Amino acid sequence: MSIRLPESPVRKIHKCPKCGDISVKFFDPVHDRAYSSEEWDIITIEGTEILKRILQPIAEHPIFFLK
């Protein structure tokens, strides 16, 4: 299952200590909403995997940034 965030920069993230929901506020307030902790776990896991894939060439060949 994949959950896509809106294409608006995130302004603020807050986790409710009572219910565990994550409230996400975007610069475009139309997209503001709360995610359950399960939904947020999916978002962060998929985001981490995508970021690792993007940074893989740099990690394998850092010489490009030493010039």
C-alpha positions in Angstrom: 0.0 0.0 0.0 1.4 3.4 -1.0 0.3 6.8 0.4 1.3 9.9 -1.5 1.8 13.2 0.2 0.5 16.3 -1.7 3.0 18.2 -3.7 3.2 21.1 -1.3 6.0 21.7 1.2 5.4 20.5 4.7 5.2 23.4 7.2 4.7 21.5 10.5 4.4 17.9 11.8 2.9 17.1 15.2 2.2 13.8 16.9 -0.7 13.7 19.4 0.5 12.2 22.6 -3.0 10.9 23.5 -4.1 9.2 20.3 -0.9 8.8 18.4 -2.1 10.5 15.2 0.3 12.6 13.2 -1.0 16.0 12.2 0.7 17.4 9.1 0.3 21.0 8.0 1.3 22.1 4.6 2.1 25.5 3.1 -1.1 25.1 1.1 -3.6 24.6 4.0 -6.0 22.8 1.7 -3.9 19.7 2.1 -3.7 19.8 6.0 -4.7 16.5 7.5 -4.0 13.9 10.2 -2.5 10.5 9.5 -2.8 7.4 11.7 0.4 6.1 13.1 0.2 3.1 10.7 -0.2 5.4 7.6 2.7 7.6 8.8 4.9 4.5 9.2 4.2 3.6 5.6 5.0 7.1 4.5 8.3 7.3 6.3 9.4 3.7 5.3 8.7 4.4 1.6 10.3 7.8 1.8 13.5 6.4 3.4 13.7 3.7 0.7 13.3 6.3 -2.1 15.9 8.6 -0.5 18.4 5.7 -0.3 17.7 4.9 -4.0 18.3 8.5 -4.9 21.5 8.8 -2.9 22.9 5.4 -3.9 25.1 6.7 -6.8 26.7 9.3 -4.4 27.3 6.7 -1.7 28.9 4.3 -4.3 31.0 6.9 -6.0 31.7 10.0 -3.8 34.6 11.0 -6.0 32.2 13.2 -8.0 31.9 15.5 -5.1 35.5 15.7 -4.2 36.6 17.6 -7.3 
